[in-house]
Amino acid sequence: TGVDDPLKDKRREINERSLTIMRRIRNHVRSAKDSNSRLKRAITAALIGNLIDFGIADHRFDLNELYRIYIENLEKGFAINDLNQLLKFLNSSKRVVIIGDNVGEIALDKILVECLKDQGLEVTFVVRGGPITGDATIEDAKQVGLDKIARVITTGLCELGVDFKRASTEFKESCLKSDLILAKGQSNFETLISQRDIIKRIGKPLFFVFKVKCPVIANYLNVKVGDNIIKLLK
């Protein structure tokens, strides 16, 4: 097209609208009675943020419905539920790497980052190395203010998901120095699930947090499209 990012205006609009919704969800998260309850709500908020995705064919989402969906999903729970293990690791960690996914979604990820910071954790938030479909970039992270509360870096690659072999040294070193890695979204799941040997050498627990959006992944995990996943890579 001759344009570095033909979706730039759409990305900015979705980020702005998601920030407005995020503030309402954040208030509900902060009203939780204890730190684990806040974390559970923040993780759920980050998970339903994964609905914001215009990079998947036939996937539809309505930003105006996000708060209602967030409340519903607190009750719905997780089809694959390693939440207790995730909370246990988070409560004993000092450094966490979060691999982000989509524009808009990262506004809701901000709630989780704030909760982790409140518990004294250092957070590194990872975005793509350049604009591709609806995935988040450095510019998107800055727009929603993630750079004010976390160290924001890129994978070094302008492509979907993560390829550890070709990723930037900065990204790989951040993973090695972390106590835990949290990967958001289907594309990160799809690319990382086949890199078990590399992840085993890194030696850090890796959790996937995402909404199932297609039948292929649903069949692979023996769940349904629309289900919530918190999965520790084993």
TORRO-788997 format. One record per residue (C-alpha): x, y, z; residue number from 1; residue in three letters. Coordinates in Angstrom, 3 decimals, always signed. Example, Ala and Ser with C-alpha at 12.3 -4.5 7.8 and 13.67 -1.06 7.14 Angstrom:
<rs>
{{+12.300, -4.500, +7.800}, 1, ALA}
{{+13.670, -1.060, +7.140}, 2, SER}
</rs>
This chain:
<rs>
{{+0.000, +0.000, +0.000}, 1, THR}
{{+2.992, +2.294, +0.397}, 2, GLY}
{{+1.915, +2.984, +3.993}, 3, VAL}
{{+3.924, +1.577, +6.916}, 4, ASP}
{{+0.747, +0.956, +8.901}, 5, ASP}
{{-2.518, +1.277, +6.957}, 6, PRO}
{{-4.426, +0.390, +10.149}, 7, LEU}
{{-2.833, +3.161, +12.241}, 8, LYS}
{{-6.019, +5.204, +12.669}, 9, ASP}
{{-8.074, +2.121, +13.516}, 10, LYS}
{{-5.474, +1.031, +16.073}, 11, ARG}
{{-5.520, +4.441, +17.782}, 12, ARG}
{{-9.316, +4.481, +17.907}, 13, GLU}
{{-9.523, +0.995, +19.433}, 14, ILE}
{{-6.874, +1.857, +22.024}, 15, ASN}
{{-8.732, +5.026, +23.038}, 16, GLU}
{{-12.094, +3.294, +23.326}, 17, ARG}
{{-10.532, +0.400, +25.248}, 18, SER}
{{-8.942, +2.818, +27.721}, 19, LEU}
{{-12.380, +4.229, +28.520}, 20, THR}
{{-13.760, +0.740, +29.206}, 21, ILE}
{{-10.605, -0.215, +31.101}, 22, MET}
{{-11.199, +2.507, +33.702}, 23, ARG}
{{-14.580, +1.050, +34.632}, 24, ARG}
{{-13.215, -2.496, +34.844}, 25, ILE}
{{-10.215, -1.257, +36.844}, 26, ARG}
{{-12.556, +0.188, +39.489}, 27, ASN}
{{-14.195, -3.217, +39.892}, 28, HIS}
{{-10.813, -4.963, +40.104}, 29, VAL}
{{-9.607, -2.558, +42.793}, 30, ARG}
{{-12.741, -3.137, +44.887}, 31, SER}
{{-11.749, -6.778, +45.530}, 32, ALA}
{{-11.216, -7.624, +49.185}, 33, LYS}
{{-7.680, -9.047, +49.003}, 34, ASP}
{{-4.654, -9.253, +46.706}, 35, SER}
{{-5.445, -12.715, +45.310}, 36, ASN}
{{-9.013, -11.670, +44.493}, 37, SER}
{{-7.683, -8.548, +42.783}, 38, ARG}
{{-5.227, -10.629, +40.791}, 39, LEU}
{{-7.962, -13.058, +39.721}, 40, LYS}
{{-10.110, -10.156, +38.540}, 41, ARG}
{{-7.150, -8.516, +36.790}, 42, ALA}
{{-6.239, -11.764, +35.021}, 43, ILE}
{{-9.868, -12.172, +33.926}, 44, THR}
{{-9.873, -8.584, +32.632}, 45, ALA}
{{-6.681, -9.252, +30.676}, 46, ALA}
{{-8.174, -12.473, +29.326}, 47, LEU}
{{-11.430, -10.936, +28.081}, 48, ILE}
{{-9.346, -8.171, +26.534}, 49, GLY}
{{-8.128, -10.900, +24.189}, 50, ASN}
{{-11.537, -10.668, +22.497}, 51, LEU}
{{-10.356, -7.400, +20.940}, 52, ILE}
{{-8.845, -8.830, +17.787}, 53, ASP}
{{-9.443, -7.759, +14.195}, 54, PHE}
{{-6.719, -10.071, +12.868}, 55, GLY}
{{-8.782, -13.279, +12.882}, 56, ILE}
{{-11.259, -13.979, +10.083}, 57, ALA}
{{-14.896, -14.318, +11.195}, 58, ASP}
{{-14.062, -13.178, +14.755}, 59, HIS}
{{-16.452, -10.463, +15.926}, 60, ARG}
{{-16.294, -8.301, +19.040}, 61, PHE}
{{-18.213, -5.350, +20.470}, 62, ASP}
{{-16.213, -2.995, +22.682}, 63, LEU}
{{-19.433, -1.721, +24.257}, 64, ASN}
{{-20.081, -5.211, +25.649}, 65, GLU}
{{-16.684, -5.707, +27.308}, 66, LEU}
{{-17.666, -4.729, +30.855}, 67, TYR}
{{-20.681, -7.042, +30.800}, 68, ARG}
{{-18.542, -9.842, +29.349}, 69, ILE}
{{-15.911, -9.249, +32.036}, 70, TYR}
{{-18.512, -9.658, +34.823}, 71, ILE}
{{-19.955, -12.764, +33.144}, 72, GLU}
{{-16.519, -14.324, +32.774}, 73, ASN}
{{-15.722, -13.875, +36.457}, 74, LEU}
{{-18.550, -16.362, +37.029}, 75, GLU}
{{-17.803, -18.516, +33.984}, 76, LYS}
{{-14.269, -19.385, +35.020}, 77, GLY}
{{-11.744, -21.262, +32.885}, 78, PHE}
{{-12.057, -24.378, +30.707}, 79, ALA}
{{-8.379, -25.076, +31.395}, 80, ILE}
{{-7.694, -23.694, +34.839}, 81, ASN}
{{-4.136, -23.376, +36.110}, 82, ASP}
{{-5.042, -20.146, +37.931}, 83, LEU}
{{-3.993, -21.364, +41.382}, 84, ASN}
{{-0.573, -22.340, +40.057}, 85, GLN}
{{-0.251, -18.960, +38.339}, 86, LEU}
{{-1.152, -17.129, +41.565}, 87, LEU}
{{+1.350, -19.253, +43.493}, 88, LYS}
{{+4.153, -18.412, +41.054}, 89, PHE}
{{+3.204, -14.716, +40.956}, 90, LEU}
{{+3.222, -14.492, +44.745}, 91, ASN}
{{+6.777, -15.854, +44.856}, 92, SER}
{{+8.170, -13.954, +41.852}, 93, SER}
{{+10.124, -10.718, +41.549}, 94, LYS}
{{+10.325, -10.327, +37.769}, 95, ARG}
{{+7.599, -11.146, +35.253}, 96, VAL}
{{+7.617, -10.994, +31.455}, 97, VAL}
{{+4.223, -10.504, +29.793}, 98, ILE}
{{+4.094, -11.148, +26.050}, 99, ILE}
{{+1.226, -9.014, +24.765}, 100, GLY}
{{-1.033, -9.612, +21.807}, 101, ASP}
{{-3.528, -7.098, +20.394}, 102, ASN}
{{-4.205, -3.378, +20.305}, 103, VAL}
{{-7.011, -2.450, +22.695}, 104, GLY}
{{-6.346, -5.626, +24.641}, 105, GLU}
{{-3.206, -4.037, +26.041}, 106, ILE}
{{-5.348, -1.376, +27.731}, 107, ALA}
{{-6.886, -4.149, +29.837}, 108, LEU}
{{-3.473, -5.771, +30.319}, 109, ASP}
{{-2.544, -2.504, +32.022}, 110, LYS}
{{-4.859, -3.409, +34.922}, 111, ILE}
{{-2.897, -6.624, +35.497}, 112, LEU}
{{+0.437, -4.815, +35.244}, 113, VAL}
{{-0.736, -2.301, +37.859}, 114, GLU}
{{-1.737, -5.122, +40.236}, 115, CYS}
{{+1.629, -6.824, +39.806}, 116, LEU}
{{+3.451, -3.544, +40.399}, 117, LYS}
{{+1.392, -3.009, +43.570}, 118, ASP}
{{+2.748, -6.354, +44.796}, 119, GLN}
{{+6.303, -5.203, +44.163}, 120, GLY}
{{+6.977, -7.113, +40.940}, 121, LEU}
{{+9.092, -5.790, +38.093}, 122, GLU}
{{+7.182, -6.166, +34.834}, 123, VAL}
{{+8.591, -6.326, +31.313}, 124, THR}
{{+5.862, -6.026, +28.688}, 125, PHE}
{{+6.642, -7.368, +25.210}, 126, VAL}
{{+5.042, -6.185, +21.953}, 127, VAL}
{{+5.692, -6.881, +18.264}, 128, ARG}
{{+8.654, -5.356, +16.477}, 129, GLY}
{{+6.404, -3.508, +14.019}, 130, GLY}
{{+2.781, -3.180, +12.898}, 131, PRO}
{{+1.167, -6.398, +11.722}, 132, ILE}
{{-2.624, -6.889, +11.570}, 133, THR}
{{-4.060, -5.854, +14.945}, 134, GLY}
{{-1.088, -6.807, +17.117}, 135, ASP}
{{+0.302, -4.271, +19.572}, 136, ALA}
{{+3.496, -2.294, +18.959}, 137, THR}
{{+5.633, +0.107, +20.991}, 138, ILE}
{{+3.436, +2.985, +19.789}, 139, GLU}
{{+0.314, +1.226, +21.061}, 140, ASP}
{{+1.938, +0.500, +24.424}, 141, ALA}
{{+2.834, +4.169, +24.793}, 142, LYS}
{{-0.655, +5.277, +23.799}, 143, GLN}
{{-2.235, +3.295, +26.649}, 144, VAL}
{{+0.510, +4.287, +29.108}, 145, GLY}
{{+2.160, +0.916, +29.635}, 146, LEU}
{{+5.590, +2.499, +29.275}, 147, ASP}
{{+4.891, +4.510, +32.445}, 148, LYS}
{{+4.452, +1.426, +34.629}, 149, ILE}
{{+6.488, -1.307, +32.914}, 150, ALA}
{{+9.604, -1.794, +30.863}, 151, ARG}
{{+8.323, -2.139, +27.300}, 152, VAL}
{{+10.390, -4.031, +24.715}, 153, ILE}
{{+9.722, -5.834, +21.425}, 154, THR}
{{+10.298, -9.348, +20.158}, 155, THR}
{{+12.465, -7.764, +17.479}, 156, GLY}
{{+10.250, -9.338, +14.818}, 157, LEU}
{{+7.433, -7.825, +12.791}, 158, CYS}
{{+5.371, -11.005, +12.733}, 159, GLU}
{{+2.663, -12.817, +14.645}, 160, LEU}
{{+3.628, -14.771, +17.730}, 161, GLY}
{{+7.139, -15.458, +18.993}, 162, VAL}
{{+10.130, -17.222, +17.456}, 163, ASP}
{{+12.755, -17.574, +20.193}, 164, PHE}
{{+15.525, -18.504, +17.757}, 165, LYS}
{{+15.150, -15.282, +15.765}, 166, ARG}
{{+13.905, -12.958, +18.502}, 167, ALA}
{{+15.942, -10.020, +19.782}, 168, SER}
{{+18.708, -10.536, +22.336}, 169, THR}
{{+16.929, -8.075, +24.624}, 170, GLU}
{{+13.792, -10.201, +24.591}, 171, PHE}
{{+15.637, -13.469, +25.195}, 172, LYS}
{{+17.717, -11.997, +28.024}, 173, GLU}
{{+14.570, -10.598, +29.657}, 174, SER}
{{+13.006, -14.063, +29.635}, 175, CYS}
{{+16.143, -15.598, +31.134}, 176, LEU}
{{+16.200, -13.014, +33.938}, 177, LYS}
{{+12.499, -13.368, +34.724}, 178, SER}
{{+10.868, -15.644, +37.283}, 179, ASP}
{{+7.778, -16.218, +35.163}, 180, LEU}
{{+6.576, -15.670, +31.584}, 181, ILE}
{{+2.939, -14.966, +30.763}, 182, LEU}
{{+1.926, -15.170, +27.094}, 183, ALA}
{{-1.334, -13.547, +26.001}, 184, LYS}
{{-3.410, -14.585, +23.013}, 185, GLY}
{{-3.787, -17.371, +20.481}, 186, GLN}
{{-0.916, -16.417, +18.177}, 187, SER}
{{+1.553, -16.567, +21.057}, 188, ASN}
{{+0.095, -19.932, +22.091}, 189, PHE}
{{+0.257, -21.301, +18.541}, 190, GLU}
{{+3.896, -20.329, +18.044}, 191, THR}
{{+5.236, -21.087, +21.527}, 192, LEU}
{{+3.575, -24.473, +22.025}, 193, ILE}
{{+5.918, -25.923, +19.386}, 194, SER}
{{+9.037, -24.512, +21.089}, 195, GLN}
{{+8.925, -26.602, +24.269}, 196, ARG}
{{+12.603, -27.588, +24.034}, 197, ASP}
{{+13.762, -23.963, +23.905}, 198, ILE}
{{+11.399, -22.943, +26.707}, 199, ILE}
{{+12.636, -25.847, +28.823}, 200, LYS}
{{+16.202, -24.568, +28.398}, 201, ARG}
{{+15.095, -21.092, +29.477}, 202, ILE}
{{+13.877, -22.800, +32.633}, 203, GLY}
{{+11.015, -20.456, +33.555}, 204, LYS}
{{+7.346, -21.348, +34.046}, 205, PRO}
{{+5.311, -20.212, +31.035}, 206, LEU}
{{+1.570, -19.589, +31.315}, 207, PHE}
{{-0.815, -19.010, +28.417}, 208, PHE}
{{-3.818, -16.729, +28.950}, 209, VAL}
{{-6.301, -16.399, +26.098}, 210, PHE}
{{-9.792, -16.797, +24.657}, 211, LYS}
{{-10.245, -19.686, +22.216}, 212, VAL}
{{-11.291, -18.105, +18.923}, 213, LYS}
{{-11.139, -20.869, +16.333}, 214, CYS}
{{-12.149, -24.547, +15.991}, 215, PRO}
{{-8.568, -25.707, +15.319}, 216, VAL}
{{-7.328, -24.534, +18.731}, 217, ILE}
{{-10.562, -25.679, +20.391}, 218, ALA}
{{-10.061, -29.201, +19.019}, 219, ASN}
{{-6.365, -29.206, +19.943}, 220, TYR}
{{-7.188, -28.358, +23.566}, 221, LEU}
{{-10.461, -30.334, +23.672}, 222, ASN}
{{-12.440, -27.219, +24.609}, 223, VAL}
{{-15.019, -24.988, +22.900}, 224, LYS}
{{-14.658, -21.798, +20.879}, 225, VAL}
{{-15.152, -18.940, +23.341}, 226, GLY}
{{-13.675, -20.815, +26.311}, 227, ASP}
{{-11.209, -19.179, +28.693}, 228, ASN}
{{-7.748, -20.686, +29.040}, 229, ILE}
{{-5.096, -20.336, +31.728}, 230, ILE}
{{-2.582, -23.046, +30.920}, 231, LYS}
{{+0.849, -23.817, +32.314}, 232, LEU}
{{+3.130, -25.230, +29.628}, 233, LEU}
{{+4.297, -28.638, +30.822}, 234, LYS}
</rs>
